[in-house]
Structure formats: structure tokens, C-alpha cells
Amino acid sequence: MEDQQQYFCSACLIEISESALFKRIERGVVNADQCEDCRDFGKPMRNSQTWTHPVLGKIMCKPHTGEVDDNFNPINKAGRLYMPGERICGLKDCVRRSHLVKHANKLVADPVETILAMVEAQAYMARKNPTKQQRELDGATERGSVS
């Protein structure tokens, strides 16, 4: 197997196949270094569904044109789920990459835990490396002349 160089979309960093990239360059496609979703952003899509979300505003979905399973999830030619996961639009067959919900990594701490850890670290560093004022206050305490 020969080593192929990896190419990524210049806008969203999704991997682009080498053959697709070179075909786009040969055809003279504008923004050939971008994936299909990024090139189509802002253009009216063919075979799209447009609706207005009460909070997010206008949403344009791109339905899957291939096979679907019994639960109406898109599948590829091998029978595996294509782009599995939840979508912000709520449609199971939407293949717009920007609609996929990205869940936070479970290893990432909650914001409250992060803040508490930072406060604890600052208190530790203050005890380890006292400031000039803290040293003077500690010296005054030891002599018994606290004002």
C-alpha cells in the first residue's frame, strides 16, 4: 500500500481524499481545498429542506440521498451508519456536517470544577511562594506586633 498524503479542508479541517482534491483542481473548481459543505455554505442547495428554528433562525438541511436503515438513519454502501449522532435540526437523515451535535469529552471538567481547581492552585502557589506583603505580615505575627 502506497503512502498517500492527507489533505484537509481549509475551513473546517475535515479530511478530503487525494483523488477528489486533484479532480477538483483539474476541473478548476473555486475553493477546491474546501469540503463540499464549506464550498456550498451560503449557496442555495439542491434537494434541501429549509425551515425556521425559533432560536437558531433559518436552517437549511441536506437530506441523505442514499440508503437508510429501519430507523431512517443514513447508511453507506457497506451497511454501516453514515455520520451517526444527533443533529441540531432533529432530522435523522440530514448529512450537513454543521448540524451534527458535538458532545463534550467526558474527560473535560465542568466549568465550576475548573474554577475551583484554579482557586485551589492559586492558594497552593500563594503558600509555596509568598509575596513580600505576606512575608512582612508573617514576620510581624511572629514578633507579636500585629496592627
MONORDA-V691614 format. One record per run of one state. SS is the DSSP state (H for helix, E for strand, C for the rest). FROM is the first residue (numbers start at 1). LEN is the number of residues. If there is no record, write none. Layout:
BEGIN
SS:FROM:LEN / SS:FROM:LEN
END
This chain:
BEGIN
C:1:6 / E:7:2 / C:9:6 / E:15:2 / C:17:1 / H:18:10 / C:28:8 / H:36:5 / C:41:7 / E:48:6 / C:54:3 / E:57:7 / C:64:4 / E:68:1 / C:69:5 / E:74:2 / C:76:5 / E:81:1 / C:82:5 / E:87:1 / C:88:6 / E:94:1 / C:95:2 / H:97:3 / E:100:1 / C:101:10 / H:111:18 / C:129:3 / H:132:12 / C:144:4
END
